[in-house]
Amino acid sequence: MGSDHFFAQTPEEVFPQACEQHPKWTRLVPAVPRWLTRSFLGAMEEEGQQSLECIQANHIFPKKAPVLEEENMQVPFPELHGEFAEYVGRAEDAIIAMSNYRLHIKFKESVVNVPLQLIEHVECRDMFQLHVTCKDCKVVRCQFSTIEQCQEWLKRLNVVVRPPPRLEELFSFAFHAWCMEVYAGEKEQHGELCRPGEHVTSWFKNEVERMGFDTQNAWRITDINSKFRLCPSYPQQLLVPAWITDKELENVAAFRSLKRFPAVVYRSVRYLHAATQHFAYLLISFSHLQIVS
């Protein structure tokens, strides 16, 4: 077997015609070894099978029916695209459910939604209480009526909170695959919800105004570090004195370590005369120092 048999082939190399007609399919099919594709195509030619069955993206992540602890129970939350409830049960004073994305506990006066990958540790305390510790230091407690029920939910959560063995098992892949198949109206609505609002796109300007900087006369916001082209450790927008041009900033950055030129990072609203600057030391060698008497 030659050395080229061990190199991986992309779907475009194996099935070029099918990939042109179904571009979504190419993004979901992983690269395969050459020896495997040649054997597969050779077997198809011998059997006279020349057609390929195109699989929709959402078929790769099929939904499953939930396990209900009581017959009349229903999923207590609206499911996201690609999400499906796996278990639905009843705790002592709450409805508890677990999907392939979240742990949902509906109490009488509150609701808790915890993404499974946010859970750090799960344990049983006092035999009847499920104690869930999250990575953001949040703690969720759920009381059960029997020890067996508490242990059962402990086993279920311990299985899903572990890191998945394959990257494709993360919920984001199922969510993306199912979103690709929604109808046009819902896709536009989904895109509108995911588009960042003004509070995200204008956050820097809002912070400058909140701290009381005079951007009409004394200060200005510069985009000199757009796409982090000048200094990778600085944000894309920076606040500098209004009379300093971007060309002068580039000249100053050339003599600073990592091009970290002086820029404002914080100003106390209480003490408006005090502003904190962030910068790096000058790059000057001893051979260039001059003693001035």
C-alpha positions as CSV (number, residue, x, y, z in Angstrom):
1,M,0.0,0.0,0.0
2,G,1.5,3.3,-1.1
3,S,2.1,6.3,1.2
4,D,-0.7,8.3,-0.4
5,H,-3.2,5.7,0.8
6,F,-2.9,7.1,4.3
7,F,-3.6,10.8,3.5
8,A,-7.1,12.0,4.1
9,Q,-9.5,12.9,1.3
10,T,-12.1,15.7,1.5
11,P,-15.7,15.0,0.4
12,E,-15.1,17.3,-2.7
13,E,-12.3,14.9,-3.8
14,V,-14.4,11.8,-3.3
15,F,-17.8,13.0,-4.6
16,P,-17.3,16.2,-6.6
17,Q,-20.7,16.2,-8.3
18,A,-22.7,15.5,-5.2
19,C,-20.8,18.2,-3.3
20,E,-21.6,20.8,-5.9
21,Q,-25.3,20.1,-5.7
22,H,-25.4,19.8,-1.9
23,P,-22.8,22.2,-0.3
24,K,-24.3,21.7,3.2
25,W,-23.5,18.0,3.0
26,T,-19.8,18.8,2.4
27,R,-19.5,20.7,5.6
28,L,-20.8,17.9,7.7
29,V,-18.9,14.9,6.2
30,P,-15.4,14.5,7.6
31,A,-12.3,13.7,5.6
32,V,-11.6,10.0,5.2
33,P,-8.5,8.0,4.4
34,R,-7.8,7.3,0.7
35,W,-7.7,3.6,1.1
36,L,-11.1,3.6,2.6
37,T,-12.7,5.7,-0.1
38,R,-11.1,3.6,-2.9
39,S,-12.4,0.4,-1.3
40,F,-15.8,1.9,-0.9
41,L,-16.1,3.2,-4.4
42,G,-14.6,-0.1,-5.8
43,A,-17.3,-2.1,-4.0
44,M,-20.0,0.2,-5.4
45,E,-18.8,-0.2,-8.9
46,E,-18.7,-4.0,-8.6
47,E,-22.3,-4.0,-7.3
48,G,-23.4,-1.5,-10.0
49,Q,-24.5,1.2,-7.4
50,Q,-23.6,4.6,-8.7
51,S,-26.1,6.8,-6.8
52,L,-25.6,8.5,-3.5
53,E,-28.2,9.3,-0.9
54,C,-28.0,12.9,0.3
55,I,-28.5,13.3,4.0
56,Q,-30.1,16.4,5.4
57,A,-28.1,18.2,8.1
58,N,-30.7,17.7,10.8
59,H,-30.8,13.9,10.2
60,I,-27.2,13.6,11.5
61,F,-28.5,14.9,14.9
62,P,-31.9,13.1,15.3
63,K,-34.2,14.0,18.1
64,K,-35.2,11.3,20.7
65,A,-38.4,10.9,22.6
66,P,-38.1,11.9,26.3
67,V,-38.3,9.5,29.2
68,L,-41.3,10.6,31.3
69,E,-41.4,9.5,34.9
70,E,-45.2,10.1,34.8
71,E,-47.4,9.5,31.8
72,N,-49.2,12.9,31.8
73,M,-46.0,14.9,32.1
74,Q,-44.9,17.3,29.4
75,V,-41.6,19.1,28.5
76,P,-41.7,22.2,30.7
77,F,-39.7,24.5,28.4
78,P,-39.7,25.5,24.7
79,E,-36.9,23.6,23.0
80,L,-34.2,25.3,20.9
81,H,-33.3,24.1,17.4
82,G,-31.6,20.7,17.7
83,E,-32.6,20.4,21.4
84,F,-34.6,17.5,22.7
85,A,-35.6,16.6,26.3
86,E,-34.2,13.3,27.5
87,Y,-35.7,13.0,31.0
88,V,-38.7,14.7,32.7
89,G,-39.5,14.0,36.3
90,R,-41.0,15.4,39.5
91,A,-39.0,16.5,42.5
92,E,-40.5,17.3,45.9
93,D,-41.5,20.8,45.1
94,A,-40.4,21.2,41.4
95,I,-40.5,19.8,37.9
96,I,-37.0,18.7,36.8
97,A,-36.0,18.0,33.2
98,M,-32.8,17.4,31.3
99,S,-32.2,17.9,27.6
100,N,-29.1,17.5,25.4
101,Y,-28.4,21.1,26.2
102,R,-29.6,22.1,29.7
103,L,-30.8,21.2,33.1
104,H,-34.2,22.7,33.8
105,I,-35.8,22.9,37.2
106,K,-39.2,24.6,37.6
107,F,-40.0,25.6,41.1
108,K,-43.3,27.1,42.3
109,E,-42.0,30.7,42.2
110,S,-38.8,30.5,40.1
111,V,-37.2,28.7,37.1
112,V,-33.6,27.5,36.8
113,N,-31.9,26.9,33.4
114,V,-28.3,25.6,33.6
115,P,-26.4,24.6,30.4
116,L,-24.9,21.2,31.0
117,Q,-21.4,22.3,30.1
118,L,-21.7,25.0,32.8
119,I,-22.0,22.3,35.5
120,E,-18.8,21.7,37.4
121,H,-19.8,19.1,40.0
122,V,-22.9,17.2,41.1
123,E,-23.5,15.3,44.3
124,C,-26.2,14.1,46.7
125,R,-26.4,15.7,50.1
126,D,-28.5,14.5,53.1
127,M,-29.5,11.6,50.8
128,F,-32.5,13.5,49.4
129,Q,-31.0,16.7,48.0
130,L,-29.3,17.1,44.6
131,H,-26.5,19.6,44.9
132,V,-25.3,21.1,41.6
133,T,-22.2,23.4,41.5
134,C,-21.7,25.5,38.4
135,K,-18.5,26.9,36.9
136,D,-19.7,30.4,37.6
137,C,-19.9,29.6,41.3
138,K,-23.7,29.3,41.2
139,V,-25.2,26.5,43.3
140,V,-28.5,24.9,42.5
141,R,-30.3,22.6,45.0
142,C,-33.2,20.3,44.3
143,Q,-35.0,18.2,47.0
144,F,-36.4,14.8,46.1
145,S,-38.9,12.5,47.9
146,T,-36.9,9.3,47.7
147,I,-33.3,8.4,47.8
148,E,-33.6,6.3,44.7
149,Q,-34.9,9.2,42.6
150,C,-32.1,11.5,43.8
151,Q,-29.5,8.9,42.9
152,E,-31.0,8.3,39.5
153,W,-30.8,12.0,38.6
154,L,-27.2,12.1,40.0
155,K,-26.3,9.3,37.6
156,R,-27.9,11.0,34.6
157,L,-26.1,14.3,35.3
158,N,-22.7,12.7,35.9
159,V,-22.9,11.2,32.5
160,V,-23.6,14.4,30.6
161,V,-21.4,16.8,32.5
162,R,-18.2,15.1,31.4
163,P,-16.4,16.5,28.4
164,P,-17.7,14.8,25.2
165,P,-15.4,12.3,23.6
166,R,-15.9,14.0,20.2
167,L,-16.2,17.6,19.3
168,E,-19.2,17.0,17.1
169,E,-21.2,16.0,20.2
170,L,-21.3,19.5,21.5
171,F,-24.8,21.0,21.3
172,S,-23.6,23.9,19.1
173,F,-23.2,21.5,16.1
174,A,-26.8,20.1,16.5
175,F,-28.1,23.7,16.9
176,H,-26.4,24.8,13.7
177,A,-27.5,21.8,11.7
178,W,-31.2,22.3,12.6
179,C,-31.0,26.0,12.1
180,M,-29.9,25.4,8.5
181,E,-33.2,23.6,7.8
182,V,-35.7,26.1,9.2
183,Y,-37.9,27.9,6.8
184,A,-37.0,31.4,5.5
185,G,-39.3,33.4,7.9
186,E,-38.0,31.8,11.0
187,K,-34.4,32.0,9.7
188,E,-34.7,35.8,9.4
189,Q,-36.2,36.0,12.9
190,H,-33.4,33.9,14.2
191,G,-30.8,36.1,12.5
192,E,-32.4,39.2,13.9
193,L,-32.2,37.8,17.5
194,C,-28.6,36.9,17.1
195,R,-27.6,40.2,15.6
196,P,-25.7,42.3,18.2
197,G,-27.6,45.4,19.3
198,E,-26.4,48.9,19.8
199,H,-25.5,48.2,23.4
200,V,-22.9,45.8,22.0
201,T,-21.6,47.6,19.0
202,S,-21.5,51.0,20.8
203,W,-20.3,49.8,24.2
204,F,-17.0,51.7,24.0
205,K,-18.6,55.0,23.1
206,N,-21.2,54.5,25.8
207,E,-18.5,53.9,28.4
208,V,-16.6,57.0,27.3
209,E,-19.7,59.1,27.7
210,R,-20.5,57.5,31.1
211,M,-17.0,58.4,32.4
212,G,-17.5,62.0,31.4
213,F,-14.9,62.5,28.7
214,D,-15.3,65.5,26.5
215,T,-15.1,63.9,23.0
216,Q,-16.0,67.2,21.3
217,N,-12.8,69.1,22.3
218,A,-10.3,67.3,24.5
219,W,-10.6,63.6,23.6
220,R,-11.4,61.4,20.6
221,I,-12.0,57.7,19.8
222,T,-9.5,56.3,17.4
223,D,-9.9,53.1,15.2
224,I,-6.2,52.9,14.6
225,N,-6.1,49.4,16.2
226,S,-8.9,48.1,14.0
227,K,-8.6,44.3,13.7
228,F,-5.7,44.6,16.2
229,R,-3.4,45.5,13.4
230,L,-1.2,47.8,15.5
231,C,-1.2,46.2,19.0
232,P,-2.7,42.8,19.5
233,S,-3.0,43.2,23.3
234,Y,-5.1,46.5,23.0
235,P,-8.8,46.8,22.2
236,Q,-9.8,47.8,18.7
237,Q,-11.0,51.2,19.8
238,L,-8.9,53.5,22.0
239,L,-9.4,56.9,23.7
240,V,-6.6,59.4,23.0
241,P,-6.1,63.2,23.2
242,A,-7.9,65.0,20.3
243,W,-4.8,66.8,19.1
244,I,-2.8,63.7,18.5
245,T,-3.2,62.2,15.0
246,D,-3.2,58.5,14.1
247,K,0.1,59.0,12.3
248,E,1.7,60.3,15.5
249,L,0.3,57.3,17.4
250,E,2.0,55.0,15.0
251,N,5.3,56.8,15.4
252,V,5.0,56.6,19.2
253,A,4.0,52.9,19.1
254,A,7.2,52.1,17.2
255,F,9.3,53.0,20.2
256,R,7.1,51.2,22.8
257,S,7.4,47.6,23.9
258,L,4.8,45.5,21.9
259,K,3.7,48.9,20.5
260,R,1.7,49.6,23.6
261,F,1.4,53.4,23.3
262,P,-0.2,55.5,26.1
263,A,-4.0,55.2,26.1
264,V,-6.8,55.9,28.6
265,V,-8.3,52.8,30.2
266,Y,-10.4,54.2,33.1
267,R,-11.6,57.4,34.7
268,S,-13.2,57.8,38.0
269,V,-16.7,59.5,37.7
270,R,-16.1,60.9,41.3
271,Y,-12.7,62.3,40.6
272,L,-13.0,63.5,37.0
273,H,-9.5,65.0,37.0
274,A,-7.9,61.6,37.5
275,A,-7.6,59.2,34.5
276,T,-5.7,55.9,34.4
277,Q,-3.4,55.3,31.4
278,H,-2.0,52.1,30.1
279,F,1.3,51.9,28.2
280,A,4.6,50.1,28.0
281,Y,8.2,51.1,28.6
282,L,10.3,52.9,25.9
283,L,12.6,50.8,23.7
284,I,15.8,52.7,24.2
285,S,19.2,51.0,24.3
286,F,22.1,52.3,26.4
287,S,24.1,53.2,23.3
288,H,21.4,55.9,22.5
289,L,21.4,57.5,25.9
290,Q,22.9,61.0,26.2
291,I,23.9,62.8,29.4
292,V,22.7,66.4,29.4
293,S,24.4,68.6,31.9
